[in-house]
Amino acid sequence: MRGRPIILFAVLVVAGCQTLQLKGPVRVQDSDWWTTGGSAAHNSAVAHDIAPPLEQAWEYNAQAAFGSSSPLVMGNTVIVANLQGEVHAIDLESGKRIGQKSFRGEAIHASPALISRRIVVANAWGNRTVHGYDLQGGKGVWHRDLPRVQSGLLAYGDAVLLADMDGGVRLMDELTGDDRWVFDDPDGAAVRADPLMAADRFVVVHEDGTARAFDPATGEVAWESELGAPVYASPAASGTTVYVPTTQGKLLAVDARTGRVVWRFDTNNSQVKIASPSIAGGTIYFGSSDGGVRAISTEFGASQWRVKLPGGVSAQVLVAGGYVYVGTMQNRLVVLDFETGGEIWSTELRGRVKSSMAAAGDGIIVLTEPRFVNYFRPEAALASN
């Protein structure tokens, strides 16, 4: 199976204080936010408008902070992992807790993978770092003592791809946790960026700037490319091109079929860290540590617009139709016009935004420090309820 897996899920219900358990299977829809960025390409865009002004429908206390990955949304259920090693399930309409499960109390830095009736969770610290958990039975079914993981897990059919902080890349069977194939980076360079799918290949970028493409069936390396700059934030893809942000003020367009760098966009400031890009149509949208938000062409990297917001932008933006949603390090949620970059609306938040957002129903989910999950919906939608 290529691309997004077809998965059966269920509404989560509490079965004990620290248990998540399924009740009644349902099918995950293409519109669900089933992984960071909403797709295996991690491009963080939806075609429909989520039009401001927005109002906060609810706020949920997740008891600890979050990593850079987004929450997951399946039907009416929101799944959030935190840096205290917990996975929380929240009802989208009410904001009430459905259940939660602690995974050894070690930080979960990235989004879990949701496959069949199981969730696969990876800890960023400690031993027993990868867990398979049966949502229908409400119990753990396997664990692996592997190097710690800070990048997101990617569901693929009945398997899950993960890359670890020792440079290992592996495809694991979701049923048993066994490896189908393993690749070990000879330099042991950590992977902090989420792996993705492009041109029917897994693409993994290590923090030292080494990028590789893998055949999903065999794990064979299709190509390897040295990008020349450290990479901490996750890339995104559109078609056969992967767009890779760097810590040295450059964003690179890489051909997913060959590994060739097609073009480079330079902020002309090597101290700027570029956040994960989002892609809609023929445009790439991204923020940066200097507070800049830019729109550039996917074809040649030509600049379309740039705005400067107070405070840095470290989280991936969310494109919803004609609107670009930006969370800042100065506690603001800002909406920009996708064609001009002009500010349309903004609101103050209770904390900084360091995690990707998720589209959910007719609204968006925003994670804010130190521990809050926020659901914002258009005022008109709230008024009609």
VOTORTOR-141999 format. One line per field, with one value per residue (C-alpha): residue number from 1; residue in one letter; y, z, x. Coordinates in steps of 0.5 Angstrom, whole numbers. Layout:
BEGIN
resi	NUM; ...
resn	A; ...
north	Y; ...
up	Z; ...
east	X; ...
END
This chain:
BEGIN
resi	1; 2; 3; 4; 5; 6; 7; 8; 9; 10; 11; 12; 13; 14; 15; 16; 17; 18; 19; 20; 21; 22; 23; 24; 25; 26; 27; 28; 29; 30; 31; 32; 33; 34; 35; 36; 37; 38; 39; 40; 41; 42; 43; 44; 45; 46; 47; 48; 49; 50; 51; 52; 53; 54; 55; 56; 57; 58; 59; 60; 61; 62; 63; 64; 65; 66; 67; 68; 69; 70; 71; 72; 73; 74; 75; 76; 77; 78; 79; 80; 81; 82; 83; 84; 85; 86; 87; 88; 89; 90; 91; 92; 93; 94; 95; 96; 97; 98; 99; 100; 101; 102; 103; 104; 105; 106; 107; 108; 109; 110; 111; 112; 113; 114; 115; 116; 117; 118; 119; 120; 121; 122; 123; 124; 125; 126; 127; 128; 129; 130; 131; 132; 133; 134; 135; 136; 137; 138; 139; 140; 141; 142; 143; 144; 145; 146; 147; 148; 149; 150; 151; 152; 153; 154; 155; 156; 157; 158; 159; 160; 161; 162; 163; 164; 165; 166; 167; 168; 169; 170; 171; 172; 173; 174; 175; 176; 177; 178; 179; 180; 181; 182; 183; 184; 185; 186; 187; 188; 189; 190; 191; 192; 193; 194; 195; 196; 197; 198; 199; 200; 201; 202; 203; 204; 205; 206; 207; 208; 209; 210; 211; 212; 213; 214; 215; 216; 217; 218; 219; 220; 221; 222; 223; 224; 225; 226; 227; 228; 229; 230; 231; 232; 233; 234; 235; 236; 237; 238; 239; 240; 241; 242; 243; 244; 245; 246; 247; 248; 249; 250; 251; 252; 253; 254; 255; 256; 257; 258; 259; 260; 261; 262; 263; 264; 265; 266; 267; 268; 269; 270; 271; 272; 273; 274; 275; 276; 277; 278; 279; 280; 281; 282; 283; 284; 285; 286; 287; 288; 289; 290; 291; 292; 293; 294; 295; 296; 297; 298; 299; 300; 301; 302; 303; 304; 305; 306; 307; 308; 309; 310; 311; 312; 313; 314; 315; 316; 317; 318; 319; 320; 321; 322; 323; 324; 325; 326; 327; 328; 329; 330; 331; 332; 333; 334; 335; 336; 337; 338; 339; 340; 341; 342; 343; 344; 345; 346; 347; 348; 349; 350; 351; 352; 353; 354; 355; 356; 357; 358; 359; 360; 361; 362; 363; 364; 365; 366; 367; 368; 369; 370; 371; 372; 373; 374; 375; 376; 377; 378; 379; 380; 381; 382; 383; 384; 385
resn	M; R; G; R; P; I; I; L; F; A; V; L; V; V; A; G; C; Q; T; L; Q; L; K; G; P; V; R; V; Q; D; S; D; W; W; T; T; G; G; S; A; A; H; N; S; A; V; A; H; D; I; A; P; P; L; E; Q; A; W; E; Y; N; A; Q; A; A; F; G; S; S; S; P; L; V; M; G; N; T; V; I; V; A; N; L; Q; G; E; V; H; A; I; D; L; E; S; G; K; R; I; G; Q; K; S; F; R; G; E; A; I; H; A; S; P; A; L; I; S; R; R; I; V; V; A; N; A; W; G; N; R; T; V; H; G; Y; D; L; Q; G; G; K; G; V; W; H; R; D; L; P; R; V; Q; S; G; L; L; A; Y; G; D; A; V; L; L; A; D; M; D; G; G; V; R; L; M; D; E; L; T; G; D; D; R; W; V; F; D; D; P; D; G; A; A; V; R; A; D; P; L; M; A; A; D; R; F; V; V; V; H; E; D; G; T; A; R; A; F; D; P; A; T; G; E; V; A; W; E; S; E; L; G; A; P; V; Y; A; S; P; A; A; S; G; T; T; V; Y; V; P; T; T; Q; G; K; L; L; A; V; D; A; R; T; G; R; V; V; W; R; F; D; T; N; N; S; Q; V; K; I; A; S; P; S; I; A; G; G; T; I; Y; F; G; S; S; D; G; G; V; R; A; I; S; T; E; F; G; A; S; Q; W; R; V; K; L; P; G; G; V; S; A; Q; V; L; V; A; G; G; Y; V; Y; V; G; T; M; Q; N; R; L; V; V; L; D; F; E; T; G; G; E; I; W; S; T; E; L; R; G; R; V; K; S; S; M; A; A; A; G; D; G; I; I; V; L; T; E; P; R; F; V; N; Y; F; R; P; E; A; A; L; A; S; N
north	0; 7; 13; 14; 8; 6; 5; 3; 6; 8; 13; 13; 11; 11; 4; 6; 12; 11; 7; 8; 3; 3; 2; 1; 1; 7; 9; 14; 19; 23; 29; 27; 30; 23; 25; 32; 36; 32; 28; 23; 30; 34; 40; 43; 45; 44; 47; 50; 57; 57; 64; 69; 72; 66; 65; 60; 54; 51; 50; 43; 42; 37; 37; 38; 42; 39; 37; 40; 36; 37; 34; 28; 29; 23; 24; 27; 25; 29; 26; 29; 27; 31; 32; 28; 21; 22; 21; 24; 23; 29; 30; 35; 38; 39; 39; 34; 29; 22; 18; 18; 13; 14; 11; 10; 18; 19; 25; 24; 29; 27; 25; 18; 13; 11; 4; -1; -2; 0; 6; 6; 11; 13; 16; 21; 19; 13; 5; 1; 7; 5; 2; -2; -1; -4; 1; -4; -8; -2; -5; -5; -11; -10; -6; -5; -2; 2; 9; 15; 18; 25; 25; 24; 16; 15; 10; 6; 1; -4; -2; 4; 8; 11; 15; 15; 20; 15; 15; 9; 8; 2; 0; -4; -9; -6; -12; -15; -9; -13; -10; -11; -7; -3; 2; 5; 12; 10; 17; 16; 23; 24; 25; 31; 32; 28; 23; 24; 20; 23; 20; 13; 14; 15; 21; 22; 28; 28; 33; 34; 35; 28; 27; 20; 16; 9; 4; 2; -5; -7; -1; 0; 7; 10; 16; 20; 28; 32; 39; 43; 45; 43; 41; 41; 43; 38; 38; 38; 35; 37; 32; 30; 35; 36; 43; 42; 48; 49; 52; 57; 61; 57; 53; 48; 44; 37; 32; 26; 22; 24; 27; 33; 40; 44; 51; 54; 60; 64; 69; 72; 71; 65; 66; 65; 58; 57; 53; 47; 50; 49; 48; 50; 50; 53; 57; 55; 59; 59; 62; 64; 65; 73; 73; 73; 70; 69; 66; 63; 60; 52; 53; 57; 60; 67; 71; 73; 77; 77; 80; 81; 79; 81; 75; 69; 63; 56; 52; 50; 55; 52; 54; 54; 56; 63; 64; 63; 61; 63; 62; 66; 66; 72; 69; 71; 67; 71; 70; 73; 73; 68; 72; 79; 77; 82; 81; 80; 78; 76; 74; 73; 66; 64; 62; 61; 57; 52; 46; 45; 46; 42; 43; 40; 40; 47; 50; 49; 46; 50; 48; 53; 53; 51; 45; 48; 45; 50; 49; 56; 56; 61; 66; 64; 57; 58; 62; 57; 52
up	0; -2; 2; 7; 10; 10; 18; 22; 29; 34; 39; 45; 52; 59; 62; 68; 70; 66; 60; 53; 50; 43; 43; 36; 30; 25; 19; 19; 13; 8; 12; 19; 21; 22; 22; 23; 17; 16; 10; 9; 6; 12; 8; 13; 8; 7; 1; 5; 8; 16; 16; 22; 26; 31; 38; 43; 44; 49; 53; 55; 60; 58; 64; 61; 55; 48; 42; 35; 32; 31; 35; 31; 30; 28; 27; 34; 37; 39; 41; 44; 47; 52; 55; 61; 57; 57; 51; 52; 48; 48; 45; 40; 41; 48; 50; 55; 57; 54; 57; 58; 58; 61; 57; 63; 64; 59; 54; 48; 43; 37; 34; 35; 29; 29; 25; 25; 32; 35; 37; 37; 41; 42; 48; 47; 53; 57; 56; 53; 48; 43; 45; 41; 45; 43; 43; 43; 48; 52; 54; 52; 47; 46; 47; 44; 48; 42; 42; 44; 38; 37; 30; 28; 27; 20; 19; 12; 11; 17; 19; 22; 20; 25; 26; 32; 35; 34; 26; 25; 21; 21; 19; 24; 24; 28; 30; 33; 33; 29; 24; 17; 15; 19; 16; 21; 19; 19; 22; 28; 26; 30; 26; 29; 23; 21; 16; 10; 3; -3; -10; -7; -2; 5; 5; 12; 13; 19; 23; 20; 13; 10; 6; 4; 0; 2; -2; 3; 1; 2; 6; 0; -1; -7; -6; -1; -1; 3; 4; 7; 13; 20; 19; 26; 23; 19; 11; 7; 0; -6; -12; -13; -9; -2; 1; 7; 12; 15; 21; 17; 14; 7; 5; 0; -6; -7; -12; -9; -15; -15; -9; -13; -10; -15; -12; -6; -2; 2; 8; 7; 15; 17; 24; 22; 23; 18; 21; 18; 11; 9; 2; -2; -9; -12; -6; 0; 7; 13; 19; 22; 28; 27; 26; 19; 15; 8; 1; -4; -11; -11; -18; -17; -10; -12; -7; -7; 0; 7; 13; 20; 26; 33; 36; 33; 29; 30; 29; 22; 20; 17; 11; 10; 4; 3; 10; 13; 21; 25; 32; 35; 40; 43; 45; 39; 33; 27; 21; 14; 7; 3; -3; 0; 7; 10; 17; 17; 25; 31; 38; 44; 47; 54; 52; 46; 40; 39; 36; 29; 29; 26; 22; 26; 23; 22; 26; 28; 34; 37; 43; 47; 53; 58; 57; 54; 48; 45; 40; 36; 31; 27; 31; 26; 27; 35; 34; 30; 36
east	0; 3; 1; -4; -6; -14; -15; -20; -21; -26; -29; -24; -28; -25; -24; -20; -16; -10; -13; -15; -20; -24; -31; -35; -30; -31; -27; -21; -23; -18; -21; -18; -11; -8; -1; 3; 1; -5; -2; 4; 7; 7; 4; -1; -6; -13; -17; -23; -23; -23; -25; -24; -26; -25; -27; -24; -29; -25; -19; -16; -11; -6; -2; 5; 8; 9; 14; 14; 9; 2; -4; -8; -16; -20; -27; -29; -23; -17; -10; -5; 2; 6; 13; 11; 10; 2; -3; -9; -16; -21; -28; -27; -34; -34; -27; -28; -23; -24; -18; -11; -5; 2; 8; 13; 13; 18; 17; 14; 17; 13; 6; 5; 3; -4; -5; -11; -13; -6; -3; 5; 8; 16; 19; 25; 28; 29; 29; 23; 22; 17; 11; 5; -2; -8; -14; -19; -17; -14; -7; 0; 2; 9; 15; 22; 28; 31; 35; 31; 26; 24; 22; 15; 13; 10; 4; 5; 0; 0; 7; 10; 17; 21; 28; 32; 37; 43; 41; 37; 31; 27; 20; 17; 11; 5; 2; 9; 14; 19; 23; 22; 28; 33; 38; 44; 47; 55; 56; 50; 47; 41; 34; 30; 26; 19; 20; 15; 13; 15; 15; 13; 19; 21; 25; 29; 34; 39; 41; 47; 44; 44; 38; 36; 31; 29; 25; 19; 19; 26; 29; 34; 37; 35; 39; 43; 45; 49; 45; 50; 47; 44; 36; 32; 25; 21; 21; 15; 13; 9; 9; 16; 19; 21; 22; 28; 28; 35; 38; 42; 37; 36; 30; 32; 28; 30; 28; 25; 27; 34; 36; 39; 38; 34; 34; 36; 32; 36; 34; 41; 42; 46; 43; 36; 32; 27; 21; 17; 14; 7; 5; -2; -2; 4; 6; 11; 9; 14; 16; 23; 26; 27; 19; 19; 13; 14; 11; 15; 14; 15; 18; 24; 23; 22; 19; 12; 11; 14; 12; 15; 11; 13; 17; 20; 16; 18; 12; 9; 4; -3; -6; -14; -16; -15; -12; -5; -5; 1; 3; 8; 13; 10; 3; -1; -5; -5; -8; -5; -8; -5; -4; -1; 1; -3; -6; -13; -14; -10; -12; -7; -6; -4; 3; 8; 6; 12; 8; 4; -3; -9; -15; -21; -28; -29; -24; -17; -13; -7; -2; 0; 6; 6; 0; -6; -10; -14; -20; -22; -28; -31; -35; -41; -40; -41; -46; -50; -50
END
